[in-house]
Amino acid sequence: MRLGTRRTEYVLLGLLLLAYLLLASLFALRTPAWQTPDEPAHYNYVRQLVEGDLPVIEPGDWDQAYLSQVVGAEFDPAYPVSGITYEDWQPPLYYLLQTPIYRLSGGSLTAMRLLSVALGAGVVLLAYVVGRAVFPGRSWAALSVAAIVAFTPQHLAMLGAMNNDSLSELIIAAVLALLVFRWPDRPATGRLLALGLLLGAGFLTKGSAYLMAPVAGVFLLARYWPRPDRWAVHSLSQSQSLSQLKNDYDSESDYGRPPVRSDLVRALALVFIPALALGALWWGRNLIVYGGLDVIGKEAHDAVVVGQPRTAEWLAQYGLMGTLGRFLRTTFVSFWGQFGWVAAPLPGWMVAGLALLTLVAMGGLALMTTDHRRQTTDDAPTSMGRGLWSVVRRQQALQILVLSLSFLLTLALHVFYNLTFVQHQGRYLFPALIPIAVGFTAGLGYWLRPLVRRWPWAGYLLPLGLTVVLGGIALYALWRIVPGLAVGM
């Protein structure tokens, strides 16, 4: 098979997915019971559902002293975990999916972890789909985006655990995939409803998925706000040549029709009415249970988790710069790999190598952005024409808007949460892992441009290198770090 063909691309994607399933399953099998953050509380949510109760967070669900004792004892079986139920405030969708697995497997933690692994495979596949839309004609770049999502060691550890992150990330990835592909002047009703149903499913899954609602809203405003100029946007698909796109541009009867206000109202209504209707099922229940305006149960959660380390305490102990340094250092290290309950980090030399990789990617992204800003419509390829070049640039602008806003909102939520509680865990950035992977791919790909111009196959060195490096680190963690989390090791 020749590199660059669609068949070869799908074969490589299949191999990448198989490698992900192998590594994530190994994390699910080799990680000792409960040795991922909050796993006992997530498990007990399902147990309560199976027993016929929809959990309600209440005083006693969080016992800081006992939890510290259990974690310190590496979850020795002498310490029961059935009373660890502080995730009872979470929306129920992921746990409802787990209830038949719990029943059929007799409550097997491994079986429930493997459902998360399967959901994670969908995240990897959708990362590739997003990569194809953002990097048209560069299949190696789409595979690189998927490789980063698939093989980041800490991400593998979390997808190999029993928690609601996997379903939340799957929904986020599906929303991103919908938004980055071409939206015509008047999108199909089904597509708008699908976006709304995905947002509604996110409302029923986890707070991190809520961030996609403003992302979708801003996208629809940017795409359909009435403009006097041509605002129709076409995307270059993987198989679409510039001449094919030009034919579409010249032949579509309504191409370039300025959207009218009714198009925007219709789009917003078809997306947010079903989304809010689904969310209201959960929010209404919370208003009844918790009272006041606590629609997501966050106030009830914060009132229960008494004793959880607070940022104000750290500021008093370490000062502003000391607290900030710990926040940045732990967030970075635990993004790549700090296993167990954030107690077993990767070796320092590995972290240093990943820091260098990050700097190289950021440098390439900065230079690429600088080059992009220098371009004008006068730089358009003569085969495209200035009008068509403007259309393509607008499509790129919408993609950048969606991915950048998704990342910035996720980062802001991470920072905001840490203003109150000490939760310096890089995994809280995983809802934005696809945008992060796109940025990494663009930055690293910038340095490969001279090679790719001369030898087009050289682009495939990037997904191969990412798979070898990140997958190799994950294997190291599986055999040298994860087993040490068990009692007596």
C-alpha positions as CSV (number, residue, x, y, z in Angstrom):
1,M,0.0,0.0,0.0
2,R,1.2,3.5,-0.9
3,L,1.4,6.1,1.8
4,G,-1.1,8.9,1.4
5,T,-3.9,6.7,0.0
6,R,-7.2,6.5,1.9
7,R,-6.9,2.8,2.4
8,T,-3.5,3.1,3.9
9,E,-4.7,5.9,6.2
10,Y,-7.6,3.7,7.5
11,V,-5.2,0.8,8.0
12,L,-2.9,3.0,10.1
13,L,-5.9,4.4,12.0
14,G,-7.0,0.8,12.7
15,L,-3.6,-0.1,14.0
16,L,-3.5,3.0,16.2
17,L,-6.9,2.1,17.7
18,L,-5.8,-1.4,18.4
19,A,-2.7,-0.1,20.1
20,Y,-4.9,2.2,22.2
21,L,-7.2,-0.6,23.2
22,L,-4.3,-2.8,24.2
23,L,-2.6,-0.1,26.4
24,A,-5.8,1.2,27.9
25,S,-7.0,-2.4,28.7
26,L,-3.6,-3.0,30.3
27,F,-4.1,0.0,32.6
28,A,-7.6,-1.3,33.4
29,L,-6.2,-4.8,34.3
30,R,-2.9,-3.9,36.0
31,T,-3.9,-0.8,38.0
32,P,-4.8,-2.0,41.6
33,A,-8.3,-1.6,42.7
34,W,-9.3,2.0,43.5
35,Q,-5.9,3.4,42.6
36,T,-7.2,6.2,40.4
37,P,-8.6,9.4,41.8
38,D,-12.1,9.1,43.2
39,E,-12.7,5.7,41.7
40,P,-14.4,4.2,44.9
41,A,-16.9,7.1,44.9
42,H,-17.7,6.6,41.3
43,Y,-18.2,2.9,41.8
44,N,-20.4,3.4,44.8
45,Y,-22.7,5.7,42.7
46,V,-23.4,2.7,40.4
47,R,-23.9,0.4,43.4
48,Q,-26.5,2.7,44.8
49,L,-28.3,2.8,41.5
50,V,-28.4,-1.0,41.3
51,E,-29.8,-1.0,44.8
52,G,-32.6,1.2,43.7
53,D,-31.5,4.6,45.0
54,L,-30.6,7.8,43.0
55,P,-27.7,9.1,45.0
56,V,-28.0,12.4,47.0
57,I,-24.9,14.0,48.4
58,E,-25.2,14.6,52.1
59,P,-23.1,15.1,55.3
60,G,-21.0,12.0,55.9
61,D,-20.3,11.3,52.3
62,W,-16.9,12.9,52.7
63,D,-14.6,12.0,55.6
64,Q,-11.2,13.6,54.9
65,A,-9.5,11.8,57.8
66,Y,-10.7,8.3,56.8
67,L,-10.0,9.0,53.1
68,S,-6.4,10.0,53.9
69,Q,-6.0,6.9,56.0
70,V,-7.3,4.6,53.3
71,V,-5.2,6.2,50.5
72,G,-2.2,6.1,52.8
73,A,-2.7,2.4,53.4
74,E,-2.9,1.9,49.6
75,F,-6.5,0.7,49.9
76,D,-5.7,-2.2,52.1
77,P,-8.8,-4.5,52.1
78,A,-8.9,-4.0,55.9
79,Y,-10.3,-0.5,55.1
80,P,-13.8,-0.8,53.5
81,V,-14.6,1.7,50.7
82,S,-18.4,1.3,50.6
83,G,-18.8,4.6,52.6
84,I,-16.8,6.7,50.1
85,T,-19.7,8.4,48.3
86,Y,-18.8,12.0,47.7
87,E,-19.5,11.8,44.0
88,D,-23.2,11.4,44.7
89,W,-23.8,14.9,43.3
90,Q,-22.7,14.0,39.8
91,P,-25.2,13.7,36.9
92,P,-26.3,10.1,36.3
93,L,-25.9,9.2,32.6
94,Y,-22.5,7.5,32.8
95,Y,-23.5,5.6,35.9
96,L,-26.7,4.4,34.2
97,L,-24.7,3.0,31.4
98,Q,-22.6,1.1,34.0
99,T,-25.5,-0.4,35.8
100,P,-26.0,-3.4,33.4
101,I,-22.3,-4.0,33.4
102,Y,-22.4,-4.1,37.2
103,R,-25.4,-6.5,37.2
104,L,-23.9,-8.8,34.6
105,S,-20.4,-9.0,36.0
106,G,-21.4,-9.1,39.7
107,G,-20.0,-5.7,40.4
108,S,-16.6,-6.4,38.7
109,L,-14.5,-3.3,38.8
110,T,-12.4,-4.5,35.9
111,A,-15.5,-5.0,33.7
112,M,-16.7,-1.5,34.5
113,R,-13.2,-0.1,33.7
114,L,-13.3,-1.8,30.3
115,L,-16.5,0.1,29.4
116,S,-14.6,3.3,30.0
117,V,-11.8,1.9,27.7
118,A,-14.4,1.3,25.0
119,L,-15.8,4.8,25.3
120,G,-12.3,6.1,25.1
121,A,-11.8,4.4,21.8
122,G,-14.6,6.7,20.5
123,V,-12.7,9.7,21.8
124,V,-9.6,8.6,19.8
125,L,-11.6,8.1,16.7
126,L,-13.3,11.5,16.9
127,A,-9.9,13.1,17.5
128,Y,-8.9,11.7,14.2
129,V,-12.1,13.1,12.6
130,V,-11.4,16.5,14.0
131,G,-7.8,16.3,12.7
132,R,-9.0,15.5,9.2
133,A,-11.2,18.6,9.2
134,V,-8.5,20.9,10.6
135,F,-5.6,19.5,8.5
136,P,-7.2,18.8,5.1
137,G,-5.0,16.8,2.8
138,R,-2.6,15.9,5.6
139,S,-3.6,12.5,6.9
140,W,-0.4,12.2,8.9
141,A,-1.5,15.3,10.9
142,A,-4.9,13.7,11.6
143,L,-3.2,10.6,12.8
144,S,-0.9,12.7,15.0
145,V,-3.9,14.3,16.7
146,A,-5.3,10.8,17.4
147,A,-2.0,9.5,18.6
148,I,-1.6,12.3,21.2
149,V,-5.1,11.6,22.5
150,A,-4.6,7.9,22.5
151,F,-1.2,7.5,24.1
152,T,-0.8,10.4,26.6
153,P,0.1,8.1,29.6
154,Q,-2.1,9.8,32.2
155,H,-5.0,9.9,29.8
156,L,-4.6,6.2,29.2
157,A,-4.7,5.7,33.0
158,M,-7.9,7.7,33.4
159,L,-9.6,6.0,30.5
160,G,-8.6,2.7,32.0
161,A,-10.4,3.7,35.2
162,M,-14.0,3.6,36.4
163,N,-15.1,7.3,36.2
164,N,-17.4,9.5,34.2
165,D,-14.5,11.3,32.3
166,S,-14.7,8.9,29.4
167,L,-18.3,9.6,28.5
168,S,-17.9,13.3,29.1
169,E,-14.9,13.4,26.8
170,L,-16.7,11.3,24.1
171,I,-19.6,13.9,24.1
172,I,-17.1,16.8,24.0
173,A,-15.3,15.1,21.1
174,A,-18.5,14.6,19.2
175,V,-19.5,18.2,19.6
176,L,-16.1,19.4,18.4
177,A,-16.3,17.1,15.4
178,L,-19.8,18.5,14.5
179,L,-18.6,22.1,14.8
180,V,-15.3,21.9,12.8
181,F,-16.8,20.4,9.6
182,R,-18.5,22.5,7.0
183,W,-21.8,24.2,8.0
184,P,-23.8,25.4,5.0
185,D,-25.9,28.6,5.0
186,R,-28.9,26.7,6.1
187,P,-27.9,23.5,8.0
188,A,-30.1,20.5,8.1
189,T,-32.5,20.3,11.0
190,G,-31.1,16.9,11.9
191,R,-27.6,18.3,12.3
192,L,-28.8,21.0,14.6
193,L,-30.9,18.6,16.7
194,A,-27.9,16.2,16.9
195,L,-25.8,19.1,18.3
196,G,-28.6,19.9,20.8
197,L,-29.0,16.3,21.9
198,L,-25.2,16.0,22.5
199,L,-25.2,19.1,24.6
200,G,-28.1,17.8,26.6
201,A,-26.4,14.5,27.1
202,G,-23.4,16.5,28.3
203,F,-25.6,18.2,30.9
204,L,-26.6,14.7,32.2
205,T,-23.0,13.5,32.3
206,K,-20.5,15.9,33.9
207,G,-19.8,19.6,34.6
208,S,-16.8,19.7,32.2
209,A,-19.2,19.0,29.3
210,Y,-21.2,22.1,30.1
211,L,-18.4,24.2,28.6
212,M,-19.4,23.0,25.1
213,A,-22.7,24.9,25.4
214,P,-21.1,28.4,25.2
215,V,-18.6,27.0,22.6
216,A,-21.6,25.9,20.4
217,G,-23.5,29.2,21.1
218,V,-20.5,31.4,20.1
219,F,-19.9,29.3,17.0
220,L,-23.5,29.7,15.9
221,L,-23.4,33.4,16.5
222,A,-20.2,33.7,14.5
223,R,-21.4,31.5,11.7
224,Y,-24.9,32.9,11.3
225,W,-24.9,36.5,12.4
226,P,-26.2,38.4,9.4
227,R,-23.4,39.9,7.4
228,P,-23.5,41.9,4.1
229,D,-20.5,40.0,2.7
230,R,-20.2,36.4,1.6
231,W,-20.1,34.3,4.7
232,A,-20.8,30.9,3.4
233,V,-18.0,28.6,4.5
234,H,-16.7,25.5,2.8
235,S,-14.3,23.1,4.3
236,L,-11.6,21.2,2.4
237,S,-12.2,17.6,3.0
238,Q,-9.4,15.1,2.9
239,S,-10.3,13.9,-0.6
240,Q,-11.4,17.3,-2.0
241,S,-8.9,19.1,-4.3
242,L,-8.8,22.8,-4.8
243,S,-10.3,22.5,-8.2
244,Q,-13.3,20.5,-6.8
245,L,-13.8,23.1,-4.1
246,K,-13.7,25.8,-6.8
247,N,-16.3,24.0,-8.8
248,D,-18.6,23.8,-5.7
249,Y,-17.9,27.5,-5.1
250,D,-18.9,28.5,-8.6
251,S,-21.9,26.1,-9.0
252,E,-23.8,26.3,-5.7
253,S,-26.8,28.5,-6.3
254,D,-27.0,29.8,-2.7
255,Y,-23.3,29.8,-2.0
256,G,-22.4,33.1,-0.6
257,R,-25.9,34.0,0.4
258,P,-25.6,36.2,3.5
259,P,-27.3,34.5,6.5
260,V,-30.4,36.3,7.7
261,R,-31.5,36.7,11.3
262,S,-34.1,33.9,11.0
263,D,-31.4,31.4,10.2
264,L,-29.6,32.3,13.5
265,V,-32.8,32.1,15.5
266,R,-33.7,28.8,13.9
267,A,-30.2,27.4,14.6
268,L,-30.2,28.5,18.3
269,A,-33.7,27.2,18.9
270,L,-33.1,23.8,17.3
271,V,-29.9,23.4,19.3
272,F,-30.7,24.8,22.7
273,I,-34.3,23.9,23.2
274,P,-33.6,20.1,23.2
275,A,-30.4,20.6,25.1
276,L,-32.0,22.6,27.9
277,A,-35.0,20.3,28.0
278,L,-32.7,17.4,28.7
279,G,-30.7,19.3,31.2
280,A,-33.9,20.5,33.0
281,L,-34.7,16.9,33.9
282,W,-31.6,16.9,36.1
283,W,-31.7,20.5,37.2
284,G,-35.3,20.3,38.3
285,R,-34.6,17.2,40.4
286,N,-31.7,19.0,42.1
287,L,-33.9,22.0,42.9
288,I,-36.3,19.7,44.6
289,V,-33.6,17.7,46.5
290,Y,-31.2,20.5,47.4
291,G,-33.4,23.6,47.4
292,G,-32.5,27.1,46.6
293,L,-30.9,27.7,43.2
294,D,-28.5,24.8,43.5
295,V,-29.3,23.4,40.0
296,I,-26.2,21.3,39.7
297,G,-25.7,20.3,43.3
298,K,-22.4,22.2,43.6
299,E,-23.4,24.1,46.7
300,A,-24.4,20.9,48.4
301,H,-21.1,19.3,47.3
302,D,-19.0,22.2,48.7
303,A,-20.8,22.1,52.0
304,V,-20.1,18.4,52.4
305,V,-16.4,18.2,51.5
306,V,-15.3,19.8,54.7
307,G,-11.6,19.2,55.3
308,Q,-10.6,19.1,51.7
309,P,-7.4,21.2,51.3
310,R,-8.2,24.8,50.5
311,T,-6.2,27.2,48.5
312,A,-6.4,29.9,51.2
313,E,-4.6,27.5,53.6
314,W,-1.8,26.9,51.0
315,L,-1.4,30.6,50.5
316,A,-1.0,31.1,54.2
317,Q,1.5,28.2,54.3
318,Y,3.5,28.6,51.1
319,G,2.8,32.2,50.0
320,L,1.5,33.3,46.5
321,M,4.6,32.3,44.5
322,G,5.0,29.0,46.4
323,T,1.4,28.0,45.8
324,L,1.6,29.1,42.1
325,G,4.8,27.1,41.6
326,R,3.2,24.0,43.0
327,F,0.1,24.5,40.9
328,L,2.1,24.8,37.7
329,R,4.5,22.0,38.4
330,T,1.9,19.5,39.6
331,T,-0.5,20.4,36.7
332,F,2.2,19.8,34.1
333,V,3.6,16.6,35.6
334,S,0.2,15.1,36.3
335,F,-1.0,16.0,32.8
336,W,1.6,13.6,31.4
337,G,1.8,11.0,34.2
338,Q,1.3,11.1,38.0
339,F,-0.4,7.9,38.8
340,G,-2.4,6.5,41.7
341,W,-3.9,9.4,43.7
342,V,-1.4,11.8,42.3
343,A,1.3,10.1,44.3
344,A,3.5,8.3,41.7
345,P,4.9,10.6,39.0
346,L,7.0,9.7,36.0
347,P,10.8,9.9,36.5
348,G,12.3,13.4,36.3
349,W,14.2,12.7,33.1
350,M,11.0,11.7,31.4
351,V,9.2,14.8,32.6
352,A,12.1,16.9,31.4
353,G,11.9,15.3,27.9
354,L,8.2,15.9,27.8
355,A,8.8,19.5,28.8
356,L,11.3,19.9,25.9
357,L,8.7,18.4,23.5
358,T,6.1,20.9,24.8
359,L,8.5,23.8,24.3
360,V,9.3,22.7,20.7
361,A,5.6,22.3,19.9
362,M,4.8,25.7,21.4
363,G,7.7,27.4,19.5
364,G,6.5,25.9,16.2
365,L,2.9,26.9,16.9
366,A,4.1,30.5,17.7
367,L,6.1,30.7,14.5
368,M,3.3,29.2,12.4
369,T,0.9,31.8,13.9
370,T,3.3,34.6,13.0
371,D,3.6,33.3,9.4
372,H,-0.2,33.0,9.1
373,R,-0.8,36.6,10.2
374,R,1.6,37.9,7.5
375,Q,-0.6,36.3,4.8
376,T,-3.2,38.3,3.0
377,T,-5.7,37.5,0.3
378,D,-3.0,38.6,-2.1
379,D,-1.1,35.5,-1.1
380,A,-3.9,33.2,-2.3
381,P,-2.9,30.5,-4.8
382,T,-3.9,31.6,-8.3
383,S,-5.7,28.3,-8.8
384,M,-8.1,29.3,-6.0
385,G,-8.8,33.0,-6.5
386,R,-9.1,35.6,-3.9
387,G,-12.9,35.0,-3.2
388,L,-12.4,31.3,-2.7
389,W,-9.3,31.9,-0.6
390,S,-11.3,34.2,1.6
391,V,-13.9,31.5,2.1
392,V,-11.3,28.9,3.1
393,R,-9.7,31.4,5.6
394,R,-13.1,32.0,7.2
395,Q,-13.5,28.3,7.7
396,Q,-10.1,28.1,9.3
397,A,-11.1,31.0,11.5
398,L,-14.2,29.2,12.7
399,Q,-12.2,26.1,13.5
400,I,-9.6,28.1,15.5
401,L,-12.5,29.8,17.3
402,V,-14.1,26.5,18.4
403,L,-10.8,24.8,19.4
404,S,-9.3,27.9,21.1
405,L,-12.5,28.7,23.1
406,S,-12.8,25.0,24.2
407,F,-9.3,25.1,25.5
408,L,-9.5,28.5,27.2
409,L,-12.8,27.7,28.9
410,T,-11.4,24.4,30.2
411,L,-8.2,26.1,31.4
412,A,-10.3,28.8,33.1
413,L,-12.4,26.3,34.9
414,H,-9.3,24.5,36.1
415,V,-7.9,27.8,37.4
416,F,-11.2,28.9,38.9
417,Y,-11.7,25.6,40.8
418,N,-8.2,25.9,42.2
419,L,-9.0,29.3,43.6
420,T,-11.0,27.5,46.3
421,F,-9.8,23.9,46.5
422,V,-6.3,22.5,46.0
423,Q,-6.8,20.3,42.9
424,H,-3.6,20.7,40.9
425,Q,-4.4,17.7,38.6
426,G,-3.6,18.0,35.0
427,R,-6.3,15.5,34.1
428,Y,-8.8,18.4,34.5
429,L,-7.4,19.7,31.2
430,F,-8.3,16.4,29.4
431,P,-11.7,17.8,28.2
432,A,-9.6,20.0,26.0
433,L,-7.1,17.3,25.0
434,I,-8.2,17.3,21.4
435,P,-7.6,21.1,21.0
436,I,-4.3,20.6,22.8
437,A,-3.4,17.7,20.4
438,V,-4.3,19.9,17.4
439,G,-2.0,22.6,18.7
440,F,0.8,20.1,19.4
441,T,0.4,18.7,15.9
442,A,0.5,22.1,14.3
443,G,3.5,23.1,16.3
444,L,5.6,20.0,15.7
445,G,4.4,19.8,12.1
446,Y,5.8,23.3,11.5
447,W,9.3,22.0,12.0
448,L,8.7,19.1,9.6
449,R,7.7,21.3,6.7
450,P,11.0,21.3,4.9
451,L,11.1,17.5,5.0
452,V,7.5,17.1,4.0
453,R,7.9,19.4,1.0
454,R,10.7,17.2,-0.3
455,W,9.4,13.9,0.8
456,P,5.7,13.8,1.5
457,W,5.9,10.5,3.3
458,A,8.1,12.2,6.0
459,G,5.0,13.6,7.6
460,Y,4.2,10.1,8.9
461,L,7.3,10.3,11.0
462,L,5.3,12.5,13.4
463,P,2.5,10.1,14.3
464,L,5.0,7.2,14.4
465,G,7.3,9.2,16.7
466,L,4.5,10.2,19.0
467,T,3.2,6.7,19.2
468,V,6.6,5.3,20.0
469,V,7.5,8.0,22.6
470,L,4.2,8.3,24.4
471,G,3.3,4.6,24.1
472,G,6.8,3.7,25.4
473,I,6.3,5.9,28.4
474,A,2.9,4.3,29.0
475,L,4.5,0.9,28.9
476,Y,7.2,2.0,31.3
477,A,4.5,3.2,33.7
478,L,2.5,0.0,33.4
479,W,5.5,-2.2,34.4
480,R,7.6,0.1,36.6
481,I,5.1,2.4,38.4
482,V,1.6,1.1,38.4
483,P,2.4,-2.3,40.1
484,G,4.0,-0.3,43.0
485,L,0.6,1.2,43.8
486,A,-0.5,-2.1,45.3
487,V,-0.4,-3.0,49.0
488,G,2.9,-4.6,49.9
489,M,4.7,-3.7,46.7
